Amino acid sequence: MSHAIQFDPKRLPSEAEDLRGEVREFLRQEIEAGTFDPRDSTNDMRFNREFSQRVGAKGWIGMTWLKKYGGQERSYLERYVVNEEFLLARAPTRAHFTADRQSGPVLMKFAPDHIKDDILPKICRGDVTFCIGMSEPDSGSDLFAAKTKAERIGDSWKINGRKLWTSGAHQADYMIGLFRTDAPTSDNRRHGLTQFLVPLKTTEGITIRPVINATGRHDFNEVLFEDAILPADHQLGEEHSAWKQATSELAYERSGSERFLETVHVLVELVRAMGEKPDPRDAAGLGKLIAQLHTLRRMSISVAGMLAEGQEPVVEGSIVKDLGTNWEQALPDRARDLAAFLDTDPSVRGGLEAELAFATIIAPKLTIQGGTREVLRGIIARGLGLR
C-alpha cells in the first residue's frame, strides 16, 4: 500500500522556546561545575548517571509521558527542544537517552501494568538505563534474519543466541530484545519475531563482551544468551508480532535531531575558523551546508509534530534518517574542502582540526546505526508503493 509522504510545516510553540532558555541555563551551570566540556569531541553522549538524575529532577526525561508514570504530559515539540540543546552542548545523556527516546514508549504500549508502574517512573528519574537488542552477527540490519531464539518453557522463556553492536549494553539495566519465537513463513518473513524486556544485571546466562570501536571507545557490545530464563510476563505485546512493534519504535529512533547533529560541531568550528568575513567561495559553501541543515531540522520537527498528534510516521522518519546521516557523514569532507585555504595557524583552525579528526573516524558508522541506507530506502520505496 502506498503512503502519501507529508512533511507538514511545524513551528515550535512559545512554551518550547521558553523551555529552551531554561535548558540552556541548566547546561551553563553544569558546564561551569565541570560536569562536561562542550568543546571536547570525545565527550559527546557520555554515560553519567548523576547528570541524568539531575535531568530527571527537572522533569526532562519521559516528559511527554503520563504523569501517573512520572512524566509531565508535555509536547513532543518541547521534548525536541530539550534533545536539541543537549546534543548541541554535548551533554552526557547516554544513561537515559535510549530509554527516553524509544524504550519507555515501547513499555508504555506493550508492557503489563505492573512493569509500567515499576520501571517507567525509574526512567523518568534517570535511575535506569536501557539498550536495544536487534542486530545479530549474521543478520546486521536485516532483522527478519534474526536467529536468537526464545523458547517457551512452562511459565518462562528460554533465550539462546547472540546480539551484536549493542550500544551501551555494558552499562544498561535492561534491554528491549527482538527474539525469534517461531520460523518465518514462506509468504511472511515478518512472522515469528517477539519483543521481550530483559533485565541484564539480574538474569543468569547473559554474557556481555566489549566491541571497541575505531576511536578506542567502548560503546558497542556483543551480548550472549545461554539458556537465559525470562518470566512469561516479560513478553512485550503479542507473540510473533514484534516487527510491527519494532517498526513503530524505529519511528522514534530514526527521526530525531541526533540523526543529523552527530558531526555538526565540525560546522560550528568551520564557521569559527572562517571568521566574520569569509571570502565569497567559502561563504557560498558554508551557506549551502547551513541551508541543508535547516531543511533537515524542519523535516525532523515536522515528524515530532506528527508523533505529537498520535501518528506513526515510519516512512517520514526513515527519510529524515537517510538524508540526515548521509549529510552528517559527508560533512567532514565538505568542511575540509572549504577549509583548504584557511590560515593554518592552530589558533585559527585548531578546534576545526580536532573536530575533523574525530568526525572522520566515526563517519562510517553513521549510515549503519539505526538501519542502513539500503534498509531505509527499501522502507521508503515500499511506502511509495514501488515494491
C-alpha positions as CSV (number, residue, x, y, z in Angstrom):
1,M,0.0,0.0,0.0
2,S,1.4,3.4,-1.0
3,H,1.9,6.1,1.5
4,A,1.4,9.8,0.9
5,I,4.7,11.3,2.2
6,Q,4.0,14.5,4.0
7,F,6.2,16.9,5.9
8,D,3.7,19.5,7.3
9,P,5.4,22.7,8.3
10,K,5.5,22.9,12.1
11,R,6.6,25.8,14.2
12,L,7.9,25.4,17.7
13,P,5.3,26.9,20.1
14,S,6.3,29.7,22.6
15,E,6.4,27.3,25.5
16,A,9.1,25.3,23.7
17,E,11.2,28.4,23.1
18,D,10.7,29.4,26.8
19,L,11.9,26.0,27.8
20,R,15.0,26.4,25.6
21,G,16.1,29.2,27.8
22,E,15.7,27.0,30.9
23,V,17.7,24.2,29.3
24,R,20.5,26.5,28.3
25,E,20.8,27.9,31.8
26,F,20.8,24.4,33.3
27,L,23.6,23.3,30.8
28,R,25.6,26.5,31.6
29,Q,25.5,25.7,35.2
30,E,26.6,22.1,34.6
31,I,29.5,23.2,32.4
32,E,30.6,25.7,35.0
33,A,30.5,22.9,37.6
34,G,32.8,20.8,35.4
35,T,30.3,18.1,34.6
36,F,31.3,18.1,30.9
37,D,33.2,20.1,28.3
38,P,31.2,21.0,25.2
39,R,34.3,21.6,23.2
40,D,35.6,18.0,23.8
41,S,34.7,15.8,20.9
42,T,35.3,12.6,22.9
43,N,32.8,13.7,25.5
44,D,29.6,13.5,23.4
45,M,26.8,11.2,24.6
46,R,28.9,10.0,27.6
47,F,27.4,8.0,30.4
48,N,26.8,10.0,33.6
49,R,24.1,8.6,35.9
50,E,24.2,11.6,38.3
51,F,23.7,14.1,35.4
52,S,20.8,12.0,34.1
53,Q,19.3,12.1,37.6
54,R,19.5,15.8,37.7
55,V,17.8,16.0,34.3
56,G,15.1,13.7,35.7
57,A,14.6,16.0,38.6
58,K,13.9,18.8,36.1
59,G,11.2,16.7,34.6
60,W,13.0,16.4,31.2
61,I,13.1,12.6,30.9
62,G,9.8,11.0,29.8
63,M,8.4,14.5,29.6
64,T,5.7,13.5,27.1
65,W,4.5,10.6,29.2
66,L,1.5,10.3,31.5
67,K,2.0,11.9,35.0
68,K,1.0,8.6,36.7
69,Y,4.2,7.1,35.3
70,G,6.4,10.0,36.3
71,G,6.0,12.0,33.1
72,Q,5.0,15.6,32.6
73,E,2.5,15.3,29.7
74,R,4.3,17.9,27.8
75,S,4.5,18.1,24.0
76,Y,6.9,16.3,21.6
77,L,8.0,19.7,20.4
78,E,9.1,20.6,23.9
79,R,10.9,17.4,24.1
80,Y,12.5,18.2,20.8
81,V,14.0,21.4,22.1
82,V,15.5,19.6,25.2
83,N,17.1,17.0,23.0
84,E,18.4,19.5,20.5
85,E,20.1,21.6,23.2
86,F,21.6,18.6,24.9
87,L,23.1,17.4,21.6
88,L,24.5,20.8,20.7
89,A,26.1,21.1,24.1
90,R,27.4,17.5,24.0
91,A,25.7,16.8,27.3
92,P,26.4,13.3,28.8
93,T,22.9,11.9,28.2
94,R,23.7,8.2,27.4
95,A,22.4,7.0,30.8
96,H,18.9,8.0,29.9
97,F,18.7,8.7,26.2
98,T,17.6,5.4,24.8
99,A,15.1,4.8,27.5
100,D,13.6,8.3,27.0
101,R,13.6,8.1,23.2
102,Q,12.2,4.7,22.5
103,S,12.3,2.0,25.2
104,G,9.9,3.9,27.5
105,P,7.3,4.4,24.7
106,V,7.6,0.6,23.9
107,L,6.9,-0.3,27.5
108,M,4.0,2.2,27.6
109,K,2.3,0.5,24.7
110,F,3.1,-3.2,25.3
111,A,4.2,-3.9,28.9
112,P,2.0,-5.3,31.6
113,D,0.7,-2.7,34.0
114,H,2.9,-3.8,36.9
115,I,6.0,-3.4,34.8
116,K,4.9,0.0,33.7
117,D,4.2,1.1,37.3
118,D,7.7,-0.2,38.4
119,I,10.0,0.8,35.5
120,L,8.6,3.9,33.9
121,P,9.0,6.2,37.0
122,K,12.6,4.9,37.3
123,I,13.3,6.0,33.8
124,C,11.8,9.4,34.4
125,R,14.1,9.8,37.5
126,G,17.2,8.8,35.5
127,D,17.7,5.8,37.6
128,V,17.7,3.0,35.0
129,T,19.5,2.6,31.6
130,F,18.2,0.7,28.5
131,C,19.8,-0.7,25.4
132,I,18.3,-2.2,22.2
133,G,18.9,-5.8,21.2
134,M,18.1,-6.0,17.5
135,S,21.2,-6.6,15.3
136,E,22.9,-10.0,15.2
137,P,26.3,-11.3,13.8
138,D,24.8,-12.9,10.7
139,S,21.9,-10.5,10.0
140,G,23.1,-6.9,10.5
141,S,20.2,-4.6,9.6
142,D,18.1,-7.5,8.2
143,L,16.0,-8.0,11.3
144,F,13.9,-10.6,9.5
145,A,17.0,-12.9,9.6
146,A,17.3,-12.7,13.4
147,K,18.1,-16.2,14.9
148,T,18.4,-15.6,18.6
149,K,15.7,-17.9,19.9
150,A,13.1,-17.6,22.6
151,E,11.6,-20.9,23.6
152,R,8.5,-21.2,25.8
153,I,9.2,-23.4,28.9
154,G,6.2,-23.5,31.1
155,D,5.7,-20.1,32.6
156,S,9.0,-18.8,31.3
157,W,11.0,-18.2,28.1
158,K,14.5,-19.6,27.5
159,I,16.7,-17.4,25.4
160,N,19.7,-18.6,23.3
161,G,21.7,-16.7,20.7
162,R,23.7,-13.5,20.3
163,K,23.1,-9.8,19.7
164,L,25.9,-7.6,18.2
165,W,26.7,-3.9,18.1
166,T,24.5,-3.4,21.1
167,S,25.3,0.1,22.2
168,G,25.6,0.6,25.9
169,A,24.8,-2.9,27.0
170,H,27.7,-3.0,29.4
171,Q,26.1,-0.1,31.3
172,A,22.4,-0.9,30.8
173,D,20.0,-2.3,33.4
174,Y,17.5,-3.5,30.7
175,M,17.4,-4.5,27.1
176,I,14.4,-4.4,24.8
177,G,15.2,-7.6,22.8
178,L,13.9,-8.9,19.5
179,F,13.9,-12.7,19.5
180,R,12.6,-15.4,17.3
181,T,9.7,-17.4,18.7
182,D,8.7,-19.2,15.5
183,A,10.1,-19.7,12.0
184,P,9.1,-17.2,9.3
185,T,6.5,-18.4,6.8
186,S,7.0,-18.6,3.1
187,D,4.8,-15.6,2.5
188,N,5.6,-13.6,5.6
189,R,9.2,-13.1,6.7
190,R,7.9,-10.8,9.5
191,H,6.3,-13.7,11.3
192,G,7.9,-15.3,14.3
193,L,9.6,-12.3,16.0
194,T,8.6,-11.3,19.5
195,Q,9.8,-8.5,21.8
196,F,11.0,-9.0,25.4
197,L,12.1,-7.0,28.3
198,V,15.4,-8.4,29.5
199,P,16.9,-7.5,32.9
200,L,20.6,-7.6,32.0
201,K,22.1,-7.4,35.5
202,T,19.9,-10.0,37.3
203,T,19.3,-12.6,34.6
204,E,21.7,-15.6,34.7
205,G,23.0,-16.9,31.4
206,I,23.8,-13.5,29.9
207,T,27.4,-12.5,29.0
208,I,28.4,-9.1,27.7
209,R,31.6,-8.7,25.7
210,P,33.0,-5.4,24.6
211,V,33.5,-4.3,21.0
212,I,36.0,-1.5,20.9
213,N,35.3,1.0,18.0
214,A,37.8,2.9,15.8
215,T,38.1,5.7,18.3
216,G,39.2,3.3,21.0
217,R,35.9,3.8,22.8
218,H,33.8,1.1,24.4
219,D,30.3,1.8,23.1
220,F,29.4,-1.4,21.3
221,N,29.0,-4.9,22.7
222,E,28.2,-8.5,21.9
223,V,25.5,-10.0,24.1
224,L,25.4,-13.8,24.5
225,F,22.3,-15.6,25.8
226,E,22.9,-19.2,27.0
227,D,19.8,-20.7,28.5
228,A,18.8,-17.3,29.9
229,I,15.4,-17.5,31.6
230,L,12.8,-14.7,31.4
231,P,9.4,-14.7,33.1
232,A,6.4,-15.0,30.8
233,D,5.2,-11.5,31.7
234,H,8.4,-10.0,30.2
235,Q,7.0,-10.6,26.7
236,L,6.0,-7.3,25.2
237,G,2.9,-7.2,23.1
238,E,1.6,-10.1,21.0
239,E,3.7,-13.2,20.2
240,H,5.1,-13.2,16.7
241,S,4.1,-9.5,16.2
242,A,7.3,-7.7,17.1
243,W,8.1,-6.5,13.6
244,K,5.1,-4.1,13.6
245,Q,6.0,-3.0,17.2
246,A,9.7,-2.6,16.3
247,T,8.8,-0.6,13.2
248,S,6.8,1.8,15.4
249,E,9.7,2.0,17.8
250,L,12.1,2.9,14.9
251,A,10.0,5.9,14.0
252,Y,11.2,7.4,17.3
253,E,14.8,6.3,16.8
254,R,15.2,7.5,13.2
255,S,13.5,10.9,13.1
256,G,15.2,12.9,15.9
257,S,17.9,15.6,15.6
258,E,20.5,13.1,16.7
259,R,20.3,11.8,13.1
260,F,22.0,14.9,11.6
261,L,23.8,16.6,14.6
262,E,26.4,14.0,15.4
263,T,29.1,15.7,13.4
264,V,27.6,19.3,13.5
265,H,30.4,20.6,15.6
266,V,32.6,20.4,12.5
267,L,30.3,23.0,11.0
268,V,30.4,25.1,14.2
269,E,34.2,25.1,14.2
270,L,34.3,25.8,10.4
271,V,32.2,28.9,11.0
272,R,34.6,30.0,13.8
273,A,37.7,29.4,11.6
274,M,36.3,31.3,8.7
275,G,35.7,34.4,10.8
276,E,33.2,37.2,10.3
277,K,34.2,38.0,6.7
278,P,34.8,34.7,4.7
279,D,35.6,35.1,1.1
280,P,32.8,34.6,-1.5
281,R,33.7,30.9,-2.2
282,D,33.8,30.0,1.4
283,A,30.6,31.9,2.2
284,A,28.7,30.2,-0.6
285,G,29.8,26.7,0.5
286,L,29.0,27.5,4.1
287,G,25.6,28.9,3.2
288,K,24.8,25.7,1.3
289,L,25.7,23.5,4.3
290,I,23.6,25.6,6.6
291,A,20.6,25.6,4.3
292,Q,20.8,21.8,4.1
293,L,21.0,21.6,7.9
294,H,18.0,23.9,8.2
295,T,16.0,21.7,5.9
296,L,16.8,18.6,7.8
297,R,15.8,20.3,11.0
298,R,12.4,21.4,9.6
299,M,11.7,17.9,8.5
300,S,12.7,16.5,11.9
301,I,10.4,19.0,13.7
302,S,7.6,18.0,11.3
303,V,8.0,14.3,12.3
304,A,8.0,15.4,16.0
305,G,4.7,17.2,15.3
306,M,3.2,14.0,13.8
307,L,4.2,12.0,16.8
308,A,2.5,14.6,19.0
309,E,-0.6,14.0,17.0
310,G,-0.5,10.3,17.6
311,Q,0.7,9.3,14.1
312,E,3.4,6.8,13.4
313,P,5.5,8.5,10.6
314,V,7.6,5.5,9.8
315,V,8.4,6.5,6.2
316,E,9.0,10.1,7.1
317,G,11.2,9.1,9.9
318,S,13.2,6.9,7.5
319,I,13.6,9.8,5.1
320,V,15.0,12.0,7.9
321,K,17.4,9.3,9.0
322,D,18.6,8.5,5.4
323,L,19.1,12.1,4.4
324,G,20.4,13.2,7.8
325,T,23.0,10.5,8.3
326,N,24.3,10.9,4.7
327,W,24.6,14.6,5.3
328,E,26.5,14.3,8.6
329,Q,28.7,11.6,7.2
330,A,29.7,13.8,4.2
331,L,30.2,16.9,6.3
332,P,33.8,16.3,7.3
333,D,35.0,16.0,3.7
334,R,32.9,19.1,2.6
335,A,34.3,21.1,5.5
336,R,37.8,20.0,4.7
337,D,37.5,21.2,1.1
338,L,36.1,24.6,2.3
339,A,38.9,25.0,4.8
340,A,41.7,24.2,2.3
341,F,42.9,27.8,2.0
342,L,42.2,29.0,5.6
343,D,45.0,30.1,7.8
344,T,46.9,27.1,9.1
345,D,47.7,28.8,12.5
346,P,46.5,26.4,15.2
347,S,44.9,29.4,17.0
348,V,42.6,29.8,13.9
349,R,41.8,26.2,13.0
350,G,43.0,24.1,15.9
351,G,39.4,23.4,17.0
352,L,38.3,22.6,13.5
353,E,41.2,20.1,13.0
354,A,40.2,18.3,16.2
355,E,36.6,18.0,15.2
356,L,37.6,16.8,11.7
357,A,39.8,14.1,13.1
358,F,37.1,12.7,15.4
359,A,34.2,13.1,12.8
360,T,36.2,11.4,10.1
361,I,36.8,8.3,12.3
362,I,33.1,8.0,13.4
363,A,31.6,8.9,10.0
364,P,31.4,5.3,8.6
365,K,29.1,4.2,11.3
366,L,26.5,6.9,10.9
367,T,24.7,5.4,7.9
368,I,24.6,2.0,9.6
369,Q,23.4,2.6,13.1
370,G,19.6,2.7,13.4
371,G,19.3,1.0,10.0
372,T,21.5,1.0,6.9
373,R,20.6,3.3,4.0
374,E,19.7,0.2,1.9
375,V,17.1,-0.9,4.5
376,L,15.8,2.7,4.9
377,R,15.4,3.1,1.1
378,G,13.5,-0.2,1.0
379,I,11.1,1.1,3.6
380,I,10.7,4.4,1.7
381,A,10.2,2.5,-1.6
382,R,7.5,0.3,0.0
383,G,5.8,3.3,1.4
384,L,5.7,4.9,-2.1
385,G,4.2,1.7,-3.5
386,L,7.3,0.9,-5.6
387,R,7.9,-2.5,-4.2
